[in-house]
Amino acid sequence: MANRLSVIATRTGDDGSTGLGDGSRVPKDAARIAALGDVDELNSVIGLLLTEPMPADVAADLLTIQHDLFDMGAELCIPGHVALADAQVAHLDARLAHYNAALPPLREFILPGGSRAAAQAHLARTACRRAERAVVALAREEAVNAPVRQYLNRLSDLMFVLARYLNREAGRPDVFWTSRVSRLDTQ
């Protein structure tokens, strides 16, 4: 690989624009840049989650997801470029089924929490939902490859299931939500 980033501070963005992978320049608040930034933030949140102790298969899956999100970023950075495939969405579906099969059915809403890793998985879930909203907004203006939206939708589900799975692996129960009325009745 050539030196792609030999100069970090180019100052070309001082005017409020940024360069895309095809060489064009767009405003830093353009829908494409918002989507790209939210996917980048999601990848960083998953990187933080990976610093927590966790089962090796979960860590391997999260690393694969980080690479997929980088592919997604490349796709968002270069209009018309396709980097994410249906197979990557199918892989998420399979991993979702794998982790979900190990968990008891959920009959109540849960709050983000339990173990630190589970709380960070919930943070990744919410960052994923924001990235999904940004991609949907972009798709109203420009064509977006369907697997990009599908991947983010599945990934937020997987992050929810992984939060529960990480709690179970840590010996921590899910934190169940109780309504305000129920909380007042127990006081």
Solvent accessible surface area in square Angstrom, and as a share of the most:
residue,aa,sasa,rsa
1,M,195,0.87
2,A,82,0.63
3,N,135,0.69
4,R,186,0.68
5,L,139,0.69
6,S,91,0.59
7,V,96,0.55
8,I,137,0.69
9,A,66,0.51
10,T,78,0.45
11,R,175,0.64
12,T,78,0.46
13,G,19,0.18
14,D,119,0.61
15,D,114,0.59
16,G,38,0.37
17,S,17,0.11
18,T,36,0.21
19,G,38,0.37
20,L,15,0.07
21,G,46,0.44
22,D,80,0.41
23,G,62,0.60
24,S,49,0.31
25,R,111,0.41
26,V,33,0.19
27,P,77,0.49
28,K,102,0.43
29,D,125,0.65
30,A,26,0.20
31,A,22,0.17
32,R,15,0.05
33,I,29,0.15
34,A,49,0.38
35,A,0,0.00
36,L,42,0.21
37,G,38,0.36
38,D,25,0.13
39,V,2,0.01
40,D,92,0.48
41,E,75,0.34
42,L,0,0.00
43,N,21,0.11
44,S,70,0.45
45,V,19,0.11
46,I,0,0.00
47,G,23,0.22
48,L,84,0.42
49,L,0,0.00
50,L,47,0.23
51,T,101,0.59
52,E,26,0.11
53,P,123,0.77
54,M,38,0.17
55,P,35,0.22
56,A,87,0.67
57,D,53,0.27
58,V,0,0.00
59,A,32,0.24
60,A,58,0.45
61,D,14,0.07
62,L,0,0.00
63,L,92,0.46
64,T,55,0.32
65,I,2,0.01
66,Q,38,0.17
67,H,117,0.52
68,D,11,0.06
69,L,2,0.01
70,F,158,0.66
71,D,54,0.28
72,M,0,0.00
73,G,13,0.12
74,A,38,0.29
75,E,10,0.04
76,L,4,0.02
77,C,35,0.21
78,I,59,0.30
79,P,50,0.31
80,G,81,0.77
81,H,76,0.34
82,V,100,0.57
83,A,35,0.27
84,L,1,0.01
85,A,51,0.40
86,D,100,0.52
87,A,75,0.58
88,Q,34,0.15
89,V,9,0.05
90,A,57,0.44
91,H,76,0.34
92,L,2,0.01
93,D,56,0.29
94,A,58,0.45
95,R,48,0.18
96,L,33,0.16
97,A,63,0.49
98,H,85,0.38
99,Y,0,0.00
100,N,76,0.39
101,A,89,0.69
102,A,40,0.31
103,L,21,0.10
104,P,82,0.52
105,P,98,0.62
106,L,65,0.32
107,R,192,0.70
108,E,99,0.44
109,F,152,0.63
110,I,22,0.11
111,L,76,0.38
112,P,81,0.51
113,G,14,0.13
114,G,21,0.21
115,S,11,0.07
116,R,160,0.58
117,A,10,0.08
118,A,0,0.00
119,A,41,0.32
120,Q,15,0.07
121,A,0,0.00
122,H,5,0.02
123,L,92,0.46
124,A,0,0.00
125,R,55,0.20
126,T,58,0.34
127,A,3,0.03
128,C,0,0.00
129,R,82,0.30
130,R,90,0.33
131,A,0,0.00
132,E,28,0.13
133,R,150,0.55
134,A,14,0.11
135,V,0,0.00
136,V,63,0.36
137,A,32,0.25
138,L,0,0.00
139,A,34,0.26
140,R,184,0.67
141,E,124,0.56
142,E,71,0.32
143,A,101,0.78
144,V,24,0.14
145,N,39,0.20
146,A,41,0.31
147,P,11,0.07
148,V,0,0.00
149,R,84,0.31
150,Q,69,0.31
151,Y,0,0.00
152,L,0,0.00
153,N,56,0.29
154,R,65,0.24
155,L,0,0.00
156,S,0,0.00
157,D,52,0.27
158,L,1,0.00
159,M,0,0.00
160,F,59,0.25
161,V,13,0.08
162,L,0,0.00
163,A,0,0.00
164,R,16,0.06
165,Y,20,0.07
166,L,5,0.03
167,N,3,0.02
168,R,105,0.38
169,E,81,0.36
170,A,59,0.46
171,G,66,0.63
172,R,119,0.44
173,P,99,0.62
174,D,22,0.11
175,V,59,0.34
176,F,104,0.43
177,W,112,0.39
178,T,68,0.40
179,S,35,0.23
180,R,159,0.58
181,V,104,0.60
182,S,48,0.31
183,R,111,0.41
184,L,85,0.42
185,D,114,0.59
186,T,117,0.68
187,Q,173,0.77
